[in-house]
Amino acid sequence: MNEENGPVVSISCADERKLGAALIAVQSALWVAIENLSKIQEGSGQQWFDDLEEVALNEARGTVTTGISIEAEAESLKFGIDVLKAILHSKRVQLGLAAKE
């Protein structure tokens, strides 16, 4: 996100262990948030999930980092998006929603 659309997150002193723990925490929070949202959206089909997935992935793709090489940024962003896709796919399966066409 940028300053016009929302907060810019800055993480200092990050190492692999801290980033791994952060990834687990964020995954857990996202899982719970989607679970609660699914209860609100119950009976309204799967369009809400398709919309959520599209927005989440677009926001993730728009992430900008500073202080690392372009190659490291690209590799890290690809990994982050792959993790996000895996979380969304797992939640989609758990909720019994069909794959987006």
JOHUTA-V381163 format. One record per backbone hydrogen bond with DSSP energy under -0.5 kcal/mol. NH is the residue of the N-H (numbers start at 1). CO is the residue of the C=O. If there is no record, write none. Layout:
nh = <NH;NH>
co = <CO;CO>
This chain:
nh = <5;6;9;12;19;20;21;22;23;24;25;26;27;28;29;30;31;32;33;34;35;36;37;38;39;40;41;42;44;49;50;51;52;53;54;55;56;57;58;59;60;61;62;63;73;74;75;76;77;78;79;80;81;82;83;84;85;86;87;88;89;90;91;92;93;94;95;96;96;97>
co = <2;2;7;10;15;16;17;18;19;20;21;22;23;24;25;26;27;28;29;30;31;32;33;34;35;36;37;39;41;46;46;47;48;49;50;51;52;53;54;55;56;57;58;60;69;70;71;72;73;74;75;76;77;78;79;80;81;82;83;84;85;86;87;88;89;90;91;92;93;92>
